[in-house]
């Protein structure tokens, strides 16, 4: 059976055929259906997304009669769907959606307990508060969730259900942990957290392993790995290194420092499962810069001119498009260009935004990466030579640029290689 890796991104869906070692061959890309923005609400068409993903799988997999599938998925986006028909009952509520901000504000008394259990802050980015806010607005959904006739799941859970004609309703720890509904100490859905958010357990997917699985989706399609996008990219960018801190700069900015089998806590930062295997679960400390890569893209294409002497030292930028992330967690502080940056042309503004991004990465690395730790940078932003050069200058130490052009796909494919193919 051929190996097919699938990356369910916010703006693009990617797929690739991979060999038995997880090395990618041809990569196919299609645009994800556009998101609808209405104030704080950000959502997508789940059925259209699933159809686009299935069409890409069919196109890439046409040369082989059967496939082993490895899926990587954006975190925190979710929906509800009908168990009997598989039809979405809500839109795909995007991770960028902030419509639960008021709910979070009214439930700040839960914040400490939620962080203690999940390793995450109480934030409207996550599915738990979004679903709680949705049920407060649409209470007629609750009885159907309580009976299990409506299912809850993240995007990959919905797609896997669609591919399996409803027989599979599952997720893995790397995805489930970003809902605020999982206790990291047990690695399972938390009854106290479900009670806090008012979510009936009957609607939840099975919480399974990340890899080392063999689950039939269709007569000629078998799931062998399922993982969140940033853990997948981190595993690929590490490339087997024992000690390294990964900086992945794509649409957003993510810094992950692996901590082995220990879920380490550090105030202001996220405790993130990297993968859950039968023998062990691996974790990382994570710092996020919300939407920083997308902010950089607004001001032209690379290369960026980053001179040794700053021509506008009073120009600065906070690059977090969706509110300041780690370690500040200030949703009220979004993307900001200082007044000194306003008169600059597009090239000058791009330089200022890139400087802001690099200083934010440096801030997080100072907290997460020990002085002797190797720093590996990857993601689309590294196509700009100024990214690695500027970060190395800020850190005062070398920065390795990963050679993985498709880190998320590669991470998923390499995990799939852990599951032995069935006998011919």
N, C-alpha and C positions, 0 to 999 in steps of 0.2 A: 504494500500500500504506500502510495506517495505521501509525503508530508507537506501540508499546506498551512502556512502561518497567516493570521488575519489580525490587523490592527484597526480597532474601531475608534478613530479619532474624532475630535469635535468638528474639524473642518474638512478632513480627508479620511477616506477609508482605503486601506492598503492591504494587499495580499501578495504572497510570494510562495513559489515552490521552493522547498529546501531539501538538502540531502540528509542522509542519516545522521550526520554530525551537527546538523542545524545551520549549515552554511546556505545562504540565500542564493537563489537563481534569479529568474525574471521576476520583477516587481511590478504589479499592476496598481494603479491609483485611480480612484474616482472621487469626485467632490461629495461630501456629506450633504444631505438636504439642508437648506439654509435654516438658521434659527430665527424665531420670531421674538422680537424684543418689544415689550409693552411695559414701560416703566421699569420696576425692579424684576418683573417676570421675564424669564428667558426660557423658551421651550422649542421643541422640534417635533416633527412628524415621525413617530416611532415606526409606523408601518412602512413609510417611504424609506426610512433608514434601513430597516431590515431587508426590504426588497433590493435596495442598492447593494447591500453587503452580500446577499444571496447571489445576485447577478455577477458580482465580481468573483465570488467563489466558483461559480459555474464556468466563467470565462477562463480563469487561471487553471482550473482543474480539468478542463476538457480533454486533455491528452491522456488522462489516466482514469480507469473505470472506478477506482475507489481511493479514498484519502483518509489519512490521519490528520486531525485538525487541532491546531494550537491557536488560542485566541488571546489577544491582549486588548484591554478596553480602558477608555477614559473612566476616571473615578467619579463617583457621587451622582451622576445623572441617573434618573430612575423613572419608572412609570408603574401604573396599575393596568392589568389586562384581565379579560374574561377567561376563566379556567377552561370553560367548555369550548369556546370558539377560538381563543387565542387573539381576539380583537382587542386593541388598546381601549381602555376605559378612560384614560387621561392622555394628554400629550406627554412627550418625553421631557420631563422637567430637568433642565440642564444644571450642571454644577455651577454655572455662572449666575443662576437665578438667586436673587436675594429677597424674595417675597416673604421669607420667614423671619426677616430681621425683627419685626415687631414681636413675634412669638418668642424669639430668643431674649429680647429685652424684658418681656414680662415674666420670664422664667430664669432670670439670672441666679436665683437661689439654687438651681440645679447644677450650676456650672462646675463647682468643685467636685461633686460626686461623678459627673459625666467625665471630666478630665481624668480623675483617679481610675476609672474603669477602662476608658478607651484610649488614653494617651493623646487625646485631641481636645481642642477648645470647643465650647458650645458656640457654634457658628452657623449662620444661615446657608453656608456653602454645602452643608451635609444633608443627607436624605432624611434623617430622623426628624429634625425640626421642620423641614419642608412638608413631610407627610402629615405631621401633627397640625401644621397651619392649614393644609389642604382639608383635613378632616373637620377642622373647626368651621371652615367655610362651606363644606359639602358633607354634612353629617350623614346623609343618606348612603354614603359609600361604606360606612363602618359596619353595618350588619353583614354585607356581602364579604368584607374582609374577614369578619369573625367566623364565617362559615367556610372560608377558603374558596368561595365561588369567584372572588376577585383575588388575583395574585399580585404580590409586590415583588419588584426586583430591579436590579441595576440593568444597564443596557445589554450587557452580554448575556444576562439571565433570560431576558426577553428573546434575544436572537436565538439562543440555544433551544428555548422552548418552541420557537417558530420552526427551527430546522428539524426538531424531533416530533413535530405535530402534537405538542403538548405533553409528551411523555416525560420530559425532563424539566425539572424546576430546581435549579441548583446555582450556587455561586461558590467562590473560594474565599479564604480569609483575607487576601490582599484587597479584594473588592468589598467584602462585607464589613471590614474594619472601618471603612470610610462612611458608614451610615450613621455612626454614633449608637449603634444597637448591639455591638459586640463587646464583651468583656475580654480584654487581652489575656487576663490571668487564666481563663479557661478555654479561650479560643472558640467560644460558642455564643449564640444569641443570649442576651442577658434579660431575664425576666424583670428585674428592677428597672432597667432602661426602657424596655417595652412598655411597662406601666407608666413611666414618667412621660413618655411621648404619646401614650394612649393608642398603641399599635397592637392589634390582635396577633398572637403568634401563628394562627392558622394560615395567614397569608404569606408567610416567609418561605423563601427557598431553602432547600437543603444546603448546609454549609459543608463543603467537601474539600479535598486536597487540591493543591495548585497543579501538581504534576504527578506522574506515576499512576495515571488513571487510564481506563479503557472503557468508554461509555458510548454505546451506539446511539447516533442521532438519526440516522436514516440507513437504508439498506447498504449504501456504499460510502458512509461517512461516519467516522468515529472520533470522539473528542478524547485527546490525550493530554492537553494542558490548557489551563485557563488562568489568567493573571492580570492584574492591573497594569496600566501602561508604564508608570514611573518605576515600579519594582522591576518590570521586564527590562526597561532601558538600563537601569542600574546594573542588573546582572550581566547584561551584554557589555556595558562599558567597563566593568571591573575586569573582564577578560581573564578570570581566574586569579587575579591578584589577591594576596592574603590581606593586605592593608592598603586601602585607598579610599579617598572621598570623591564621590562623583558629582559633577555639576552638569546638569542636562538643561540646555537652553533651547527651547522650542517656542511654542505659543506662550507658555509660561516659563518660569525659572525654578528649578528644583535642585536642591543640594542634599545628597543622601550620604550619610556616614554609617556603614554597616557596623553592627554591634554583636554579631554572632547570634547565639541562641538566647541572649538576654534582652528583654524589652526595656532598654534604658530610658529613664525619664530625665528631661532637662527643661526647666521652665521656659516657656516661649517657643518651644520646638515640638515637633510631632513624633510620636513613637509609631513606626510604620512596619508592618509585616512585609518582608521581601518575598517569601514563599513558604507555603506550608506543605511539607513532605511527610511521608509516613514515619520517617525516622526522627525528624526534627523540624522546627519552625525557625526561620532566620528573620532577624529584625534589623532595622536601621533607625537612626535619628534623622529627621528630615526638616529642612527649612524651605519655605516656599516664597516665591516672588510672583504675585498674582498677575498674569497677563503681560509680563515685562517684554517678552519676545514680540508679541503682537504690537506693543507700543513702539518698539524699535522699527518694525516694518512700516509704520506710518510715515517714516521720514526717509524713504528711498531705499536703495539697494546698496550692498557692500561693493567695494571696500570703503571703510570709514577712515577719514584722515584723523589720526590721533597723534599730534605732534608732541615732542618731549616737553615743550613749554606751553602751558595752557594759555591760549590767546584771549579767553574770556573767563578769568578765575571766579567772577561773581555769578556766572551762569551755572545752574544746577538743575537736577531733575529727580523727582521721586517717580520711578517708572512703573509702580504697581497700578495697573489699570483697574483692577477689581477690589480696591482697598488694600492698605498696607498689610502684608503677610507677616511671616515670622521675622523677629520675635515679638513684634508690636501688636499685631492683631487689632488694627484700627480700621474698620470698614468705612469710617467717615473720612479717611485720608486716602484719596485716590491719586491718579496721575497728575503731577504738578510740574510745570516748567516755571522757573523763576523769572522775574521781570527782565533780568539781564539777558535771558535766552530768547525773549519774545521777538526782538528785532532781527535775529539771525535768520539766514536763509535755510533751506531744507538741509543742506550738508552740515551747517553749523549746528542745527537742532539735532540732527542724527548723532553727531559727536557728543552733545550734551546728554542725550538720552542714553547712549551707550556708556558714558561715564557714570551716570546714575545707576545703571544696571550693574556695572562692575563693582561699584562701591557697595551696593546691596549684597552682591555675592561675597565680597570680602567680609562684610559684617557677619554673615552667617558662617563662613569658613572659620573666622576667628573663634567662634563658639564651638563649632563641631569638629574641626580638623586639627589634630595635634600638630605641633610645629614640624615634626619629621614625617608627617603623613604625605603620601603621594596624592596629588590632585589630578584628576582626569576630567577633562571637559569635552562634552559632546553635544549633539543637537544641531538643528539647522543654523543657529546663529554663529556656529564656529566656521561657517563658510566665509565669514568676515575675519581676515587675519588679525584685525585689531582686537578681537575678543580675547584670544589666548595671550597675545603680546601684552595687552593692557592689564589683564588679570595677573600675569606673572610679575609685571612691574609693581602692581599694588601689593602683592604678597611678598615680594622679595625672594621668590624661589621659583624653580621651574614648574611649568604646567604642561602636562601631557595632553595632546589632542588625540581623541580616539579615532580610530580608522573606520569605525562602524557607521556607514551612511544611514542605515535604517536600524537604529539600536532597539527600538521597541519590537519590531518584527523579529530581529535576531534573537533577542532575549526569549521571546515566546517559542521560537523554533528550537533553541538550545534546550529549553526545559522539556519540550516534546521528545527530544533525543534521549531523555532519561527513561522514557517509557519504551520498553522493547517492542518492536513490531510483532504482530501476530505471526504464527508460522504460515508459510506459503501454502 
